Amino acid sequence: MIRRSAVAGSFYAGTRDRLRLQVEDLLPQGAAREPAIGVVAPHAGYVYSGRVAAAVYARVAFPETVVILGPNHTGLGAGAAIMTYGQWETPLGEVRIDSALGKAILAGSSVLEEDHRGHLREHSIEVQLPFLQYADRPLGFVPICLFSHEYGACQDVGQAIAKAVLASGKPALVVASTDMSHYVPREEAALKDRKAIDAILALDPEGLHRVVRREGISMCGFHPTTAMLVAAKALGATQAELVMYTDSGAVTRDLSEVVAYAGLIVR
């Protein structure tokens, strides 16, 4: 099956030429690309969060396979939904799902379900793809959409990813798609988000999950990020770096109610 783009023309440009120009404009020049195990990247409209995502992807050498974990904003489909076959379409073309890796992840998990419904209208994974496609190199990916928030589910998914990647013998990049605090004053967003960011920098999935719950941080993809950290640690991660942090107020000039965005790299 081909999963058609759901937010082309709204979250990002809707034609091939315009989207290539948009991504090119967002990518910083001269950044050195190095291998990474995982990244955290935002998923708002490119006008708001695109520069953060671009700053992250510009510094990562892409392997041939990427696992993208995103939150389920729509409530459709399974609580932990994976697709193991087909292609995803954006204006830059189609990206094939790495069926072998996807099926291995599914087989190693007790919570994931083969389910395309959770992915049909969900933007959090889709908006990552043009940054990967822009590199114009062979690419396969595995999309995982999480509605389940329990730590046990995050741990299960992260461990299944790591086990499957290690068994494949090939490197993979694990992407956690998330925005940070939502619709709060800039000062509150920065204060709360720093606590979540510190947990990511410490490579502490349990700490991240705990602090988001305890502090009421409205980080929409904390559960995909938790799963990414579980996987990254099992894959040998030793350090993380904050690349960029900003919020929607930088564009709208409204600082009373912002959505914040962070980009991090795990190596």
C-alpha positions as CSV (number, residue, x, y, z in Angstrom):
1,M,0.0,0.0,0.0
2,I,1.0,3.6,-0.5
3,R,0.3,5.9,2.5
4,R,-0.5,9.3,0.9
5,S,0.8,12.5,2.5
6,A,-1.6,13.9,5.0
7,V,-0.2,17.4,5.6
8,A,1.6,18.4,2.4
9,G,0.6,21.9,1.6
10,S,-0.1,22.8,5.2
11,F,2.7,21.7,7.5
12,Y,5.2,22.0,4.6
13,A,5.2,22.9,0.9
14,G,2.9,20.9,-1.3
15,T,4.9,20.5,-4.5
16,R,8.2,18.9,-5.2
17,D,10.0,22.0,-6.3
18,R,8.7,24.2,-3.5
19,L,9.4,21.6,-0.9
20,R,13.0,21.1,-2.0
21,L,13.5,24.8,-1.9
22,Q,11.9,25.0,1.5
23,V,14.1,22.3,3.0
24,E,17.2,23.7,1.3
25,D,16.5,27.1,2.9
26,L,16.0,25.6,6.3
27,L,19.2,23.5,6.3
28,P,22.3,25.3,7.8
29,Q,25.3,25.4,5.5
30,G,28.6,23.9,6.3
31,A,27.5,21.5,9.1
32,A,29.6,18.4,9.4
33,R,27.6,15.1,9.2
34,E,28.5,12.4,11.7
35,P,26.9,9.0,12.5
36,A,24.3,9.1,15.3
37,I,22.2,6.5,17.1
38,G,19.2,8.6,17.7
39,V,17.8,12.1,17.4
40,V,14.9,14.2,18.8
41,A,13.2,16.4,16.2
42,P,10.0,18.5,16.3
43,H,7.0,18.0,14.1
44,A,5.2,21.3,13.8
45,G,4.7,23.3,10.6
46,Y,8.1,24.0,9.1
47,V,7.6,27.8,9.5
48,Y,7.6,27.2,13.3
49,S,9.9,24.2,13.9
50,G,11.6,23.5,10.6
51,R,14.9,25.2,11.5
52,V,15.2,23.1,14.6
53,A,14.6,19.8,12.7
54,A,17.0,21.0,10.0
55,A,19.7,21.9,12.4
56,V,19.6,18.3,13.7
57,Y,19.4,16.5,10.4
58,A,22.2,18.6,8.9
59,R,24.6,17.1,11.5
60,V,23.7,13.5,11.0
61,A,25.1,11.0,8.5
62,F,22.1,9.0,7.4
63,P,22.3,5.2,7.3
64,E,20.1,3.3,4.9
65,T,17.4,2.6,7.5
66,V,15.7,5.0,9.9
67,V,13.1,4.1,12.6
68,I,10.8,7.0,13.3
69,L,8.7,7.0,16.5
70,G,5.9,9.5,16.8
71,P,3.0,10.2,19.0
72,N,-0.6,9.5,17.9
73,H,-2.5,12.8,18.0
74,T,-5.6,11.5,16.3
75,G,-6.5,8.6,18.6
76,L,-7.1,6.3,15.6
77,G,-5.8,2.8,15.5
78,A,-3.8,0.6,17.9
79,G,-2.1,1.9,21.0
80,A,1.3,1.0,19.6
81,A,1.0,0.9,15.8
82,I,3.7,-0.2,13.4
83,M,3.7,-0.6,9.6
84,T,5.9,-3.3,8.2
85,Y,5.1,-3.0,4.4
86,G,4.3,-0.4,1.8
87,Q,5.6,3.0,1.0
88,W,5.0,6.5,2.3
89,E,4.5,9.4,-0.1
90,T,5.6,13.0,0.1
91,P,5.9,15.6,-2.7
92,L,9.6,14.5,-2.9
93,G,8.6,10.9,-3.8
94,E,8.0,7.6,-2.1
95,V,9.9,6.2,0.8
96,R,9.8,2.4,1.2
97,I,9.2,0.7,4.5
98,D,12.0,-1.6,5.5
99,S,9.9,-4.7,5.8
100,A,12.6,-7.0,7.2
101,L,13.5,-4.6,10.1
102,G,9.8,-3.8,10.7
103,K,8.8,-7.4,11.0
104,A,11.7,-8.1,13.3
105,I,10.7,-5.2,15.6
106,L,7.1,-6.4,15.6
107,A,8.1,-10.0,16.4
108,G,10.2,-8.8,19.3
109,S,7.5,-6.7,20.9
110,S,4.5,-7.6,23.1
111,V,2.7,-4.3,22.6
112,L,3.2,-3.4,18.9
113,E,0.4,-4.2,16.4
114,E,0.5,-4.2,12.6
115,D,-1.9,-1.3,12.0
116,H,-2.0,1.4,9.3
117,R,-5.0,3.3,10.7
118,G,-3.0,5.0,13.4
119,H,-0.7,6.4,10.6
120,L,-3.2,7.6,8.1
121,R,-3.8,11.1,9.3
122,E,-0.9,11.4,11.8
123,H,1.6,14.2,10.9
124,S,4.4,13.5,13.5
125,I,6.2,10.9,11.4
126,E,5.4,12.3,8.0
127,V,7.0,15.7,8.5
128,Q,10.4,14.1,9.3
129,L,10.6,12.4,5.9
130,P,11.4,15.4,3.6
131,F,14.6,16.1,5.6
132,L,15.7,12.5,5.0
133,Q,14.6,12.5,1.4
134,Y,16.5,15.7,0.5
135,A,19.8,13.8,0.8
136,D,18.8,11.8,-2.4
137,R,20.2,8.5,-1.2
138,P,18.6,5.1,-0.8
139,L,16.4,5.1,2.3
140,G,14.1,2.6,4.1
141,F,12.3,3.4,7.3
142,V,10.0,1.9,9.9
143,P,7.1,4.0,11.2
144,I,5.9,3.5,14.8
145,C,3.0,5.5,16.2
146,L,2.5,5.4,19.9
147,F,-0.7,6.3,21.8
148,S,0.2,4.2,24.8
149,H,2.0,6.3,27.5
150,E,3.0,3.7,30.1
151,Y,6.7,3.3,30.7
152,G,6.4,-0.5,30.2
153,A,5.1,0.0,26.7
154,C,7.9,2.5,25.9
155,Q,10.5,0.1,27.3
156,D,9.1,-2.8,25.3
157,V,9.2,-0.9,22.0
158,G,12.7,0.5,22.6
159,Q,14.1,-2.9,23.5
160,A,12.4,-4.5,20.4
161,I,14.0,-1.8,18.2
162,A,17.4,-2.3,19.6
163,K,17.2,-6.1,19.4
164,A,16.1,-6.0,15.7
165,V,18.7,-3.5,14.7
166,L,21.5,-5.4,16.4
167,A,20.3,-8.7,14.7
168,S,20.2,-7.0,11.3
169,G,23.9,-6.2,11.5
170,K,23.3,-2.8,9.9
171,P,23.2,0.7,11.5
172,A,19.9,2.5,11.9
173,L,19.0,5.9,13.1
174,V,16.2,6.1,15.7
175,V,14.2,9.3,15.5
176,A,11.9,10.5,18.2
177,S,9.4,13.0,16.9
178,T,8.1,15.4,19.5
179,D,7.3,19.0,20.3
180,M,7.9,20.3,23.8
181,S,5.6,22.4,26.0
182,H,2.3,23.5,24.5
183,Y,0.4,26.7,24.9
184,V,2.0,28.1,28.0
185,P,4.0,31.3,28.6
186,R,7.6,31.2,27.2
187,E,9.1,31.4,30.7
188,E,7.1,28.4,31.9
189,A,7.9,26.4,28.8
190,A,11.6,27.0,29.1
191,L,11.7,26.1,32.8
192,K,9.7,22.9,32.4
193,D,11.3,21.8,29.2
194,R,14.8,22.2,30.7
195,K,13.9,19.4,33.1
196,A,12.9,17.1,30.3
197,I,15.9,18.0,28.2
198,D,18.2,17.3,31.1
199,A,16.8,13.8,31.4
200,I,17.4,13.3,27.6
201,L,21.0,14.6,27.9
202,A,21.5,12.2,30.8
203,L,20.3,9.3,28.6
204,D,17.7,8.5,31.3
205,P,14.5,7.2,29.8
206,E,12.9,6.5,33.2
207,G,13.9,9.9,34.4
208,L,12.3,11.6,31.3
209,H,9.1,9.6,31.7
210,R,8.9,10.4,35.4
211,V,9.7,14.1,35.2
212,V,7.2,14.7,32.4
213,R,4.4,13.0,34.4
214,R,5.4,14.7,37.7
215,E,5.8,18.2,36.4
216,G,2.9,18.1,34.0
217,I,5.1,18.9,31.0
218,S,2.9,19.0,27.8
219,M,5.6,17.3,25.7
220,C,3.4,15.5,23.2
221,G,6.0,12.9,22.2
222,F,7.6,12.1,25.5
223,H,6.7,8.4,25.1
224,P,8.3,8.0,21.7
225,T,11.3,9.9,23.1
226,T,11.4,7.5,26.1
227,A,11.4,4.5,23.7
228,M,14.1,6.1,21.6
229,L,16.3,6.5,24.7
230,V,15.8,2.9,25.7
231,A,16.8,1.7,22.2
232,A,19.7,4.1,22.0
233,K,21.2,2.9,25.3
234,A,20.9,-0.7,24.3
235,L,22.6,0.3,21.0
236,G,25.6,1.7,22.9
237,A,24.8,5.4,23.2
238,T,27.1,7.3,25.6
239,Q,26.3,11.0,25.1
240,A,23.6,13.4,23.9
241,E,23.8,17.0,22.8
242,L,21.2,19.8,22.6
243,V,21.4,21.3,19.2
244,M,18.7,23.9,19.3
245,Y,15.7,25.1,21.4
246,T,13.2,27.7,20.5
247,D,9.4,28.3,20.5
248,S,6.6,29.6,18.3
249,G,6.9,33.0,19.8
250,A,10.1,33.6,17.7
251,V,7.7,33.6,14.7
252,T,4.4,34.9,16.1
253,R,5.9,37.3,18.7
254,D,3.2,36.1,21.1
255,L,5.1,35.0,24.2
256,S,2.1,34.4,26.3
257,E,1.1,31.1,24.8
258,V,3.9,29.3,22.9
259,V,4.7,25.8,21.6
260,A,8.3,24.9,22.1
261,Y,10.7,22.8,20.1
262,A,14.0,21.0,20.9
263,G,16.5,19.2,18.7
264,L,18.9,16.8,20.2
265,I,21.4,14.2,18.9
266,V,22.3,11.0,20.7
267,R,25.7,9.3,19.8
